[in-house]
């Protein structure tokens, strides 16, 4: 069974879950992790007429109902559609915490997360930088990375939600090699070929140290070690050409040096359908690759594609 955290109550998460269920797009057995009050409110507002079942024990499931493990943190009056809220931000993180703990205890087989709002969560948890790092901390895992998957491109990241200056400092041989290994392992688990490209950090991958020496000092040694371990890997390849080569079929994944280097091509190619999966955890965790979209929340128009793909990927990884 998959656990699905419903995301920020003021965003598109609740409606995406409800509409995907209504349209019969969720093939796996699952349980929603959140507040019954939130999904009930959304259900009524969008006139979906979905039968909902509130439970406090994972075994109390009803067939043909959308089963909700009710954390009872929010009331309908706490919902402010499309607005930043300390209450809904706090609750959204508690949904994720509950799902992670269920997964660690093997009470669910995978966790799929709908979008939270970082600014809302930071009102009560100032150090929060994103789902990925938070879940990794709950799992007591330090060697992990974010992989984004679309039909046209797969990327992993050396770093994500840090400043650009910190991202550059994080480009170290050991970290690059760790992400190469995680990427190779994930591709093989997905039954895909594993031809990996490593993107350069600097323009033209440094061009023989003309534009910085990080590529030659940190990335090249990691690539050589990866090759010596039998990994099919190339790089560093200039970032202005590597993604073109990947979508042409020369590579199966690209290891990226920082957040935007990987996110921009994925979102350009497949904004609505790409999926986020965290590699290196002791649990299976996938996520939508989009935010709370406050501007279109509760209008019944948010795409369900990324969420459905995240659920399907979680099932494949189980």
JOQUIZI-V552311 format. One record per residue. N is the residue number from 1. PSI is psi in whole degrees, 0 to 359 (none if undefined). Layout:
# JOQUIZI-V552311
n = {N | N}
psi = {PSI | PSI}
This chain:
# JOQUIZI-V552311
n = {1 | 2 | 3 | 4 | 5 | 6 | 7 | 8 | 9 | 10 | 11 | 12 | 13 | 14 | 15 | 16 | 17 | 18 | 19 | 20 | 21 | 22 | 23 | 24 | 25 | 26 | 27 | 28 | 29 | 30 | 31 | 32 | 33 | 34 | 35 | 36 | 37 | 38 | 39 | 40 | 41 | 42 | 43 | 44 | 45 | 46 | 47 | 48 | 49 | 50 | 51 | 52 | 53 | 54 | 55 | 56 | 57 | 58 | 59 | 60 | 61 | 62 | 63 | 64 | 65 | 66 | 67 | 68 | 69 | 70 | 71 | 72 | 73 | 74 | 75 | 76 | 77 | 78 | 79 | 80 | 81 | 82 | 83 | 84 | 85 | 86 | 87 | 88 | 89 | 90 | 91 | 92 | 93 | 94 | 95 | 96 | 97 | 98 | 99 | 100 | 101 | 102 | 103 | 104 | 105 | 106 | 107 | 108 | 109 | 110 | 111 | 112 | 113 | 114 | 115 | 116 | 117 | 118 | 119 | 120 | 121 | 122 | 123 | 124 | 125 | 126 | 127 | 128 | 129 | 130 | 131 | 132 | 133 | 134 | 135 | 136 | 137 | 138 | 139 | 140 | 141 | 142 | 143 | 144 | 145 | 146 | 147 | 148 | 149 | 150 | 151 | 152 | 153 | 154 | 155 | 156 | 157 | 158 | 159 | 160 | 161 | 162 | 163 | 164 | 165 | 166 | 167 | 168 | 169 | 170 | 171 | 172 | 173 | 174 | 175 | 176 | 177 | 178 | 179 | 180 | 181 | 182 | 183 | 184 | 185 | 186 | 187 | 188 | 189 | 190 | 191 | 192 | 193 | 194 | 195 | 196 | 197 | 198 | 199 | 200 | 201 | 202 | 203 | 204 | 205 | 206 | 207 | 208 | 209 | 210 | 211 | 212 | 213 | 214 | 215 | 216 | 217 | 218 | 219 | 220 | 221 | 222 | 223 | 224 | 225 | 226 | 227 | 228 | 229 | 230 | 231 | 232 | 233 | 234 | 235 | 236 | 237 | 238 | 239 | 240 | 241 | 242 | 243 | 244 | 245 | 246 | 247 | 248 | 249 | 250 | 251 | 252 | 253 | 254 | 255 | 256 | 257 | 258 | 259 | 260 | 261 | 262 | 263 | 264 | 265 | 266 | 267 | 268 | 269 | 270 | 271 | 272 | 273 | 274 | 275 | 276 | 277 | 278 | 279 | 280 | 281 | 282 | 283 | 284 | 285 | 286 | 287 | 288 | 289 | 290 | 291 | 292 | 293 | 294 | 295 | 296 | 297 | 298 | 299 | 300 | 301 | 302 | 303 | 304 | 305 | 306 | 307 | 308 | 309 | 310 | 311 | 312 | 313 | 314 | 315 | 316 | 317 | 318}
psi = {139 | 138 | 136 | 112 | 133 | 356 | 190 | 128 | 340 | 357 | 201 | 352 | 306 | 316 | 327 | 315 | 310 | 316 | 323 | 321 | 314 | 323 | 3 | 29 | 352 | 104 | 336 | 153 | 136 | 166 | 137 | 140 | 110 | 222 | 128 | 320 | 323 | 310 | 327 | 318 | 314 | 319 | 316 | 317 | 321 | 1 | 48 | 336 | 43 | 133 | 123 | 144 | 115 | 129 | 160 | 358 | 136 | 342 | 353 | 48 | 147 | 133 | 141 | 8 | 156 | 108 | 132 | 118 | 107 | 111 | 348 | 50 | 333 | 150 | 164 | 324 | 346 | 348 | 125 | 92 | 127 | 11 | 151 | 130 | 131 | 319 | 312 | 329 | 314 | 314 | 320 | 324 | 327 | 326 | 317 | 318 | 315 | 315 | 319 | 318 | 321 | 319 | 319 | 329 | 3 | 22 | 338 | 156 | 340 | 158 | 128 | 129 | 131 | 164 | 139 | 168 | 118 | 317 | 321 | 317 | 323 | 347 | 333 | 345 | 79 | 335 | 358 | 129 | 356 | 160 | 310 | 307 | 324 | 313 | 320 | 321 | 321 | 329 | 358 | 44 | 131 | 336 | 88 | 167 | 162 | 129 | 133 | 131 | 127 | 174 | 332 | 338 | 144 | 133 | 151 | 170 | 139 | 320 | 163 | 272 | 70 | 166 | 161 | 324 | 317 | 324 | 318 | 319 | 333 | 350 | 86 | 151 | 313 | 316 | 318 | 317 | 320 | 315 | 324 | 313 | 315 | 320 | 314 | 316 | 318 | 318 | 318 | 325 | 330 | 5 | 36 | 160 | 157 | 71 | 108 | 134 | 142 | 122 | 145 | 156 | 312 | 163 | 134 | 28 | 36 | 338 | 66 | 45 | 10 | 331 | 39 | 151 | 5 | 323 | 316 | 326 | 326 | 319 | 313 | 314 | 325 | 320 | 318 | 318 | 321 | 317 | 319 | 338 | 1 | 8 | 136 | 96 | 145 | 150 | 178 | 140 | 133 | 136 | 341 | 354 | 340 | 324 | 326 | 316 | 323 | 314 | 344 | 352 | 8 | 337 | 157 | 342 | 156 | 126 | 120 | 150 | 340 | 172 | 298 | 333 | 325 | 324 | 322 | 309 | 323 | 313 | 332 | 319 | 325 | 64 | 319 | 339 | 351 | 155 | 145 | 129 | 138 | 121 | 147 | 358 | 159 | 359 | 165 | 124 | 122 | 167 | 160 | 155 | 50 | 171 | 196 | 343 | 55 | 328 | 340 | 12 | 141 | 24 | 355 | 23 | 354 | 137 | 138 | 0 | 311 | 320 | 313 | 318 | 323 | 320 | 318 | 321 | 319 | 317 | 319 | 326 | 346 | none}
